[in-house]
Each structure stands twice: as C-alpha cells, then as structure tokens.
C-alpha cells in the first residue's frame, strides 16, 4: 500500500511543462467528450459515414493502433528471450505502450458502433459470440487477452521493482511465451476481419495479414524510438543508444517488407486490370473524376519511400536527427496507407457501382483527437506511477 501511495503521489509532482501538457490533453479530452455526447444522442448520422462507406476514420485509427500494440513483441523477444540488456531495461515502457494502444483500440471501436451498449453482444455468456465462425468475436478475444497478458506482466514487474527485487523468469516466462503468439494474432485476426469479406476484392486477398504484420513492426517501433527519446530527454532515466539503433534495424527490415508487399498488391491489380482492381484504381488514380484519396496515398508512398532510403544508410540511421525524421515520415506514411488508404477504398465503388467519397468530418476528427489525448494521458500517468520504482531498480542494477 505504501508503494502504491508513493506512485500515486508522484503522479501529481512535476515541472510546469508537465502541468501545461496535462492541461492541454485534458482540454482536448473534454471537448471530445462533449462532441461524443452529441454523437451518442443523435447517432452516427453526425459522422460522414454512410451505408456505402460504413467504416471510416475510427476504424482506420483502430487498425493502425492494433499494429502499435503488436509491436511490443519487438522488445519482448530480445529482452526476455535473448537477455539483451539495453532493451531489457526499457521493455517495461513497450508493455505500457501496448496496454495503452489496446485500450485506445477498444475506445475507437466503442465510438464507431454508435451505441456502446451494443458491445454486450460480444461478451461471453451474456451475449452470443458466434464462435468459431465470427472473426469479430475472435478479434474481441485476442485483443482483450493481449491486454490482460500485458497488464499482468506490467503489474508483476512493477511489484517486484517496488520490493527491490528483480523479476523471476520462472514466473514471467509463461507470460512471455503466451504474449508472443498473441501479439502476432491480434493483427492477424484484424487482417482476417477484412480478408474474410468476399464482396470487397481489395481486402479479400491473402497478403493482407502479412502486410499488417510488416507495417506494425515498422510503425510501432518507430513510435517507440521517438517516445523513448522523449523519456530520456525529460527524465533522468538512462536509455542506451544501442537499444534505439537496434530497434531502428528492425524498423528498416520491416519497412522493406511492407513496401514489397504493397508493390505486389499494386502489380496484381494493375497488371490484370480486371474489375476487381477498381478499388485500387480509385485509390491511386481516382474513378469517374473522384480523386479524394489520390493525393493522400501518393503522399504516404513518398513518405515511406524517403524513410526507407534514409534508414538504408548507416550514416543517416545512426544520427538521431535523420533517424527521427525517418521515423516521423514512416509513422505518418503507414498511418495514411494502412488507415484511410486501406479502409475507405475497400468500399469504393459500392455493390451497385456508385461512388460515395468519404472524408472524416469535424465531429470524427474531434472525437478521434480525444481518444489520442486520452491515450497520451494514460501513458504519461502509467509512466509517472512506475517511475520511482523503475528508477530505483535501474540505479541498483548499475
């Protein structure tokens, strides 16, 4: 109890910029909450989604964040299995990020279904999950399972640190072994949600799952590289350059695979030039004069390509200025490509051949900003809560 109180007390301590940051985040959250209350009252008609495009900005963010959550395994394997010390020291922050990312995923689904009470249909016993046939039910199971596993690991490690003890691998080992297939499965099952829809040719292909995994293992770790540097800059926690550069190596390989898989999709659709490639044509060149997504996807392709070229050269990858630019470019590039660049064109053209051009409206953008702000608040509070024990353990370890 004393350790718990100590962690809570540390949450309320900080510099002026800490209070300003939290005030801004809570301000964004408050505006988003009011906007969501209006959407809850009047329904999804307040969004730009319609029958023709029934998944939009919320599901695009959900898809991107599932990848961020899955990326925690990039730290878990070298830390716990290979005992690579520079990453072992920071794996706790990766697990925090996974917990926050999965929580944000659940929130984005909650705001997308309009009435959150409908979620009771997906609860075991209370609702009817339609297992094993429903991909949605499998996604609910793996996401909540992954959240529980990471929370369990986080609580156990923090408990040990609070009592000046290192964690016992005999206890942690089963959790680690279970978390690895769960990390892969959360994004695989999410990919199957898309790939199992026969009426959407753009998604109904086998490469969606490996493409999701590749994009997760480049964008998630890239985000971690930036966050870890922020932690190092604003606290006295030591994070070795060697750990960040090792993560950057993984980012480079994963980005190469992600670009390759995208090119295979482009080749298949454009070379065969059948009606099944209409969605891809709309995405890259537009259809019937409708070109809403064209500038976005080419921007994403350009960002990912520039980031990949920068990461290929060790002289650029091993300098923090250029490494950070490359990470920022690929995070935004993958966010567009895997978000609106994947979700929206899958619905276009619709079953009757009509085109409804979707762009998120201000209602959706404000609510999505609120979810991101809440995610940032959760990560900061988790970090502040764990800081006293983590710092004490790190000092004892050195």
Phi and psi in degrees as a GROMACS rama.xvg file:
@    title "Ramachandran Plot"
@    xaxis  label "Phi"
@    yaxis  label "Psi"
@TYPE xy
-60.9922  -43.8237  UNK-2
-64.7739  -38.1622  UNK-3
-63.6317  -44.9393  UNK-4
-63.1717  -38.0379  UNK-5
-62.57  -41.7465  UNK-6
-65.3442  -43.4407  UNK-7
-62.2371  -41.4658  UNK-8
-61.7491  -38.5946  UNK-9
-66.9086  -24.294  UNK-10
-61.8299  -32.9172  UNK-11
-91.0007  4.94575  UNK-12
-107.082  144.483  UNK-13
165.505  175.02  UNK-14
-78.2366  173.408  UNK-15
-59.0579  -41.0901  UNK-16
-64.9447  -26.2503  UNK-17
-65.7587  -46.6387  UNK-18
-66.3245  -37.2008  UNK-19
-64.8271  -44.6711  UNK-20
-59.0659  -46.3503  UNK-21
-65.8425  -37.3816  UNK-22
-63.5417  -42.3733  UNK-23
-63.5193  -45.8387  UNK-24
-63.3317  -43.0091  UNK-25
-67.2343  -32.091  UNK-26
-63.531  -45.9959  UNK-27
-61.4927  -41.7121  UNK-28
-63.371  -39.2176  UNK-29
-65.4186  -44.5912  UNK-30
-62.2513  -42.5427  UNK-31
-64.1875  -38.3615  UNK-32
-63.9028  -41.2  UNK-33
-64.909  -41.1789  UNK-34
-64.2539  -40.7011  UNK-35
-67.1282  -36.4419  UNK-36
-59.5075  -38.6556  UNK-37
-67.0269  -42.1097  UNK-38
-64.9399  -39.4226  UNK-39
-61.6259  -37.6564  UNK-40
-75.3027  -43.1975  UNK-41
-98.5566  -16.5294  UNK-42
98.3598  178.992  UNK-43
-73.3739  -0.941022  UNK-44
-61.8509  -21.512  UNK-45
-73.9715  -13.3839  UNK-46
-91.2469  175.82  UNK-47
-88.8956  -1.04189  UNK-48
-72.5305  142.158  UNK-49
-137.093  -176.712  UNK-50
-57.3418  -37.8564  UNK-51
-69.1124  -36.8059  UNK-52
-126.185  93.2378  UNK-53
-94.7413  -8.71138  UNK-54
-116.989  132.597  UNK-55
-136.324  -129.298  UNK-56
-63.1469  -37.9395  UNK-57
-64.222  -47.95  UNK-58
-70.5484  -29.9874  UNK-59
-62.3103  -44.3395  UNK-60
-66.3877  -39.3645  UNK-61
-58.0263  -46.2746  UNK-62
-62.8353  -42.2907  UNK-63
-65.1068  -41.8577  UNK-64
-73.4085  -27.1513  UNK-65
-59.2289  -38.7429  UNK-66
-65.3751  -40.1139  UNK-67
-61.8466  -41.2079  UNK-68
-64.5321  -43.6753  UNK-69
-65.2183  -26.5399  UNK-70
-66.9609  -13.322  UNK-71
-59.3602  -26.2841  UNK-72
-65.5488  -21.6089  UNK-73
-62.6995  -29.3959  UNK-74
-90.7962  -33.6301  UNK-75
-62.8695  -43.7491  UNK-76
-63.8979  -54.6216  UNK-77
-66.4361  -29.2358  UNK-78
-74.238  -52.345  UNK-79
-92.5548  -33.2404  UNK-80
-87.8203  -43.6283  UNK-81
-100.244  -1.66672  UNK-82
50.5375  42.5581  UNK-83
-76.7898  104.247  UNK-84
-56.4246  -45.5504  UNK-85
-56.8111  -34.2458  UNK-86
-87.6124  -30.4278  UNK-87
-58.0336  -31.172  UNK-88
-73.3378  -18.9499  UNK-89
-118.594  3.16402  UNK-90
-61.0971  -28.1195  UNK-91
-58.807  -39.0463  UNK-92
-69.0758  -34.0526  UNK-93
-64.0916  -38.928  UNK-94
-69.0809  -35.4725  UNK-95
-60.6983  -43.418  UNK-96
-64.1747  -37.2711  UNK-97
-64.0782  -43.3448  UNK-98
-60.7929  -45.4723  UNK-99
-65.6007  -43.8924  UNK-100
-63.6422  -42.4844  UNK-101
-65.3304  -39.5096  UNK-102
-61.1533  -40.6661  UNK-103
-66.2691  -37.841  UNK-104
-57.5118  -46.6485  UNK-105
-62.8006  -39.0523  UNK-106
-65.3525  -40.0136  UNK-107
-66.3147  -36.1938  UNK-108
-66.3927  -39.9404  UNK-109
-60.8143  -42.9821  UNK-110
-75.3745  -21.5612  UNK-111
-78.8138  -30.3332  UNK-112
-83.9662  4.41841  UNK-113
77.6894  -74.2132  UNK-114
-102.022  103.791  UNK-115
-58.3472  -23.3623  UNK-116
-63.6382  -19.2674  UNK-117
-64.9554  -16.5438  UNK-118
-65.2989  -15.9138  UNK-119
-63.3911  -21.3471  UNK-120
-61.913  -25.7687  UNK-121
-92.9653  -1.49453  UNK-122
-83.0511  137.768  UNK-123
-61.3606  146.946  UNK-124
71.4859  -56.4947  UNK-125
-66.0531  -48.8458  UNK-126
-103.533  -172.905  UNK-127
-115.774  109.593  UNK-128
-81.9566  -14.7084  UNK-129
58.5448  40.1241  UNK-130
-81.8842  148.887  UNK-131
-93.9775  8.18029  UNK-132
-78.1031  -26.262  UNK-133
-87.9075  119.278  UNK-134
-67.0642  -32.2162  UNK-135
-61.8821  -41.6012  UNK-136
-65.393  -40.5514  UNK-137
-62.9984  -38.3296  UNK-138
-65.0258  -40.0873  UNK-139
-60.4736  -43.5461  UNK-140
-65.7056  -48.4451  UNK-141
-70.9552  -36.2902  UNK-142
-65.0797  -47.0756  UNK-143
-69.0069  -34.4898  UNK-144
-64.201  -43.4287  UNK-145
-65.0989  -39.1194  UNK-146
-62.0817  -44.628  UNK-147
-64.5996  -41.0709  UNK-148
-63.1043  -46.5009  UNK-149
-67.6084  -36.735  UNK-150
-64.0692  -41.2395  UNK-151
-62.0844  -46.8235  UNK-152
-63.0087  -41.7438  UNK-153
-63.3308  -47.5673  UNK-154
-64.4684  -42.2095  UNK-155
-64.0988  -46.9025  UNK-156
-64.1216  -42.8636  UNK-157
-64.5547  -38.3362  UNK-158
-61.2532  -42.7942  UNK-159
-65.2783  -43.8992  UNK-160
-62.0292  -39.5279  UNK-161
-62.6552  -27.4067  UNK-162
-103.1  23.4624  UNK-163
56.649  37.6843  UNK-164
-126.154  148.837  UNK-165
-81.027  155.566  UNK-166
-71.061  151.026  UNK-167
-92.4868  115.957  UNK-168
-64.9048  -23.3268  UNK-169
-65.3545  -29.8613  UNK-170
-85.5793  -41.0375  UNK-171
-77.1541  -27.1873  UNK-172
-55.0446  -48.6631  UNK-173
-60.6561  -36.8261  UNK-174
-63.9241  -42.6371  UNK-175
-64.0381  -44.8074  UNK-176
-62.6547  -37.0864  UNK-177
-73.7916  -35.7784  UNK-178
-66.69  -30.2134  UNK-179
-65.5412  -53.6967  UNK-180
-64.5746  -30.1546  UNK-181
-65.9327  -39.2066  UNK-182
-62.1081  -41.2847  UNK-183
-69.454  -39.125  UNK-184
-71.7237  -31.3461  UNK-185
-62.4633  -37.3176  UNK-186
-84.9774  -27.8221  UNK-187
-66.9576  -45.4117  UNK-188
-66.1771  -38.3885  UNK-189
-60.4726  -40.6078  UNK-190
-63.7496  -38.5389  UNK-191
-65.7539  -27.6266  UNK-192
-57.4858  -41.7967  UNK-193
-76.4001  -49.5215  UNK-194
-66.9126  -19.7764  UNK-195
-83.6236  -4.81228  UNK-196
-88.7602  102.423  UNK-197
-65.006  -29.6612  UNK-198
-78.4591  -1.45709  UNK-199
-117.175  90.6581  UNK-200
-57.7414  -30.2991  UNK-201
-65.9342  -30.7589  UNK-202
-97.4722  -24.9936  UNK-203
-78.6395  57.3163  UNK-204
-137.403  154.618  UNK-205
-72.4255  -20.8979  UNK-206
-79.5236  -7.22463  UNK-207
-60.2509  -45.5323  UNK-208
-63.5906  -52.3094  UNK-209
-62.3861  -31.9378  UNK-210
-66.9033  -38.6819  UNK-211
-63.1804  -42.9904  UNK-212
-64.6889  -44.7294  UNK-213
-62.4307  -44.4706  UNK-214
-67.4748  -32.6892  UNK-215
-65.9257  -40.8154  UNK-216
-78.7106  -3.57235  UNK-217
-106.357  -43.7306  UNK-218
-74.2919  -40.1787  UNK-219
-61.8175  -54.6409  UNK-220
-62.2841  -31.7215  UNK-221
-62.6508  -40.8579  UNK-222
-64.1345  -38.2531  UNK-223
-63.5313  -40.4124  UNK-224
-57.0908  -43.6262  UNK-225
-68.9515  -43.05  UNK-226
-65.7099  -41.7258  UNK-227
-62.7901  -36.2519  UNK-228
-68.2724  -35.96  UNK-229
-63.5136  -41.321  UNK-230
-62.5676  -44.9214  UNK-231
-64.1069  -36.298  UNK-232
-74.9536  -33.7659  UNK-233
-101.366  -2.73661  UNK-234
-135.147  178.357  UNK-235
-98.7397  18.7528  UNK-236
-75.5339  133.474  UNK-237
-89.8304  124.544  UNK-238
-126.834  118.325  UNK-239
-72.1489  145.353  UNK-240
-58.5436  -34.9641  UNK-241
-58.2601  -37.3605  UNK-242
-66.3986  -44.1626  UNK-243
-66.7142  -39.7828  UNK-244
-70.6994  -31.8645  UNK-245
-66.3665  -41.2253  UNK-246
-63.7511  -37.3598  UNK-247
-62.9551  -33.184  UNK-248
-61.1784  -45.6597  UNK-249
-62.3222  -41.7414  UNK-250
-57.8614  -43.1895  UNK-251
-62.4795  -48.5478  UNK-252
-62.2174  -45.2922  UNK-253
-65.195  -38.6862  UNK-254
-65.1073  -38.8327  UNK-255
-60.3642  -44.4203  UNK-256
-65.9895  -40.2487  UNK-257
-61.8216  -44.2881  UNK-258
-64.662  -41.9658  UNK-259
-60.3006  -43.8924  UNK-260
-66.4347  -37.4512  UNK-261
-63.4043  -40.6479  UNK-262
-64.4402  -36.8399  UNK-263
-65.0332  -37.5079  UNK-264
-65.0306  -44.0922  UNK-265
-61.7481  -44.7094  UNK-266
-59.8121  -48.1961  UNK-267
-58.6996  -45.6577  UNK-268
-73.4275  -40.8041  UNK-269
-83.6779  -33.0189  UNK-270
-71.3032  -42.5946  UNK-271
-71.7715  -32.8916  UNK-272
52.5315  45.4715  UNK-273
-100.311  179.478  UNK-274
-66.0395  -23.1169  UNK-275
-67.7533  -15.8694  UNK-276
-92.8729  9.67068  UNK-277
-61.2113  -39.6639  UNK-278
-63.9375  -41.3313  UNK-279
-67.8204  -36.6469  UNK-280
-62.0193  -43.95  UNK-281
-61.1038  -41.4962  UNK-282
-64.6753  -44.0905  UNK-283
-93.6785  -29.8699  UNK-284
-130.464  -8.0353  UNK-285
86.287  161.757  UNK-286
-134.678  134.476  UNK-287
51.421  39.2161  UNK-288
79.5042  0.861392  UNK-289
-93.9954  115.68  UNK-290
-133.691  30.0212  UNK-291
-53.8456  -41.8797  UNK-292
-92.1964  -10.0589  UNK-293
-57.4707  -51.9688  UNK-294
-62.4442  -32.413  UNK-295
-67.962  -45.5645  UNK-296
-70.0008  -36.4806  UNK-297
-68.3106  -33.7323  UNK-298
-63.1135  -43.5634  UNK-299
-63.4589  -44.4177  UNK-300
-61.6036  -43.327  UNK-301
-62.9694  -43.4159  UNK-302
-62.3973  -45.9315  UNK-303
-64.9714  -38.5436  UNK-304
-66.5761  -46.4186  UNK-305
-61.8124  -43.0946  UNK-306
-61.0452  -42.2477  UNK-307
-64.1595  -43.6028  UNK-308
-62.5585  -41.4787  UNK-309
-64.4834  -38.8307  UNK-310
-75.3814  -17.9031  UNK-311
-69.2379  -29.6257  UNK-312
-94.9705  117.774  UNK-313
-56.156  -33.3345  UNK-314
-64.5131  -28.8109  UNK-315
-90.1097  -38.7236  UNK-316
-68.3224  -30.1604  UNK-317
-95.1651  15.3024  UNK-318
-115.601  129.066  UNK-319
-65.0204  -33.2302  UNK-320
-61.6065  -52.1205  UNK-321
-72.4711  -33.64  UNK-322
-62.5732  -43.0889  UNK-323
-65.9192  -38.6883  UNK-324
-62.6303  -45.0104  UNK-325
-62.0884  -43.0681  UNK-326
-62.7446  -44.8717  UNK-327
-62.7943  -41.9826  UNK-328
-62.0531  -45.1183  UNK-329
-73.9647  -30.6233  UNK-330
-62.7199  -47.838  UNK-331
-66.5694  -40.8302  UNK-332
-61.3209  -48.106  UNK-333
-68.1918  -36.6527  UNK-334
-58.1891  -42.0656  UNK-335
-74.0349  -48.284  UNK-336
-63.3522  -43.2812  UNK-337
-88.7849  -15.46  UNK-338
-93.2343  -103.055  UNK-339
-62.9693  -28.2558  UNK-340
-71.0607  -13.8035  UNK-341
-111.171  -43.6892  UNK-342
-70.4707  -52.4717  UNK-343
-68.9698  -49.5407  UNK-344
-63.5465  -19.9559  UNK-345
-60.5713  -25.3878  UNK-346
-92.6565  -4.27485  UNK-347
-119.508  128.671  UNK-348
-73.998  162.633  UNK-349
-78.3332  -174.404  UNK-350
-62.4091  -23.6944  UNK-351
-95.7587  2.03755  UNK-352
87.8183  0.304697  UNK-353
-79.1174  158.243  UNK-354
-120.073  118.751  UNK-355
-111.401  114.031  UNK-356
-83.5947  121.331  UNK-357
-102.362  135.343  UNK-358
-138.258  137.551  UNK-359
-61.6082  136.365  UNK-360
-91.4553  -179.496  UNK-361
-63.0696  -32.4455  UNK-362
-60.5548  -48.0371  UNK-363
-67.4065  -40.2051  UNK-364
-65.5041  -41.1294  UNK-365
-65.8493  -44.3886  UNK-366
-65.5666  -42.1157  UNK-367
-62.9725  -38.9468  UNK-368
-60.9725  -37.909  UNK-369
-63.5131  -40.3251  UNK-370
-65.3259  -41.5273  UNK-371
-64.0636  -40.121  UNK-372
-64.0181  -41.5424  UNK-373
-63.6539  -38.4705  UNK-374
-62.0724  -42.8675  UNK-375
-63.595  -41.3725  UNK-376
-61.847  -45.2517  UNK-377
-60.0465  -44.4215  UNK-378
-65.9376  -43.5841  UNK-379
-62.7999  -44.1042  UNK-380
-66.5759  -40.325  UNK-381
-60.6783  -44.5568  UNK-382
-63.7051  -45.8425  UNK-383
-63.1891  -37.5611  UNK-384
-65.1811  -40.1335  UNK-385
-84.9469  -17.4515  UNK-386
-52.9525  -50.1016  UNK-387
-57.8902  -41.1617  UNK-388
-76.1946  -39.5649  UNK-389
-63.3383  -43.6511  UNK-390
-63.3894  -41.8902  UNK-391
-63.5231  -41.4485  UNK-392
-67.0839  -40.5968  UNK-393
-65.3701  -39.9633  UNK-394
-64.8277  -41.2211  UNK-395
-66.1478  -34.4795  UNK-396
-70.7758  -29.6264  UNK-397
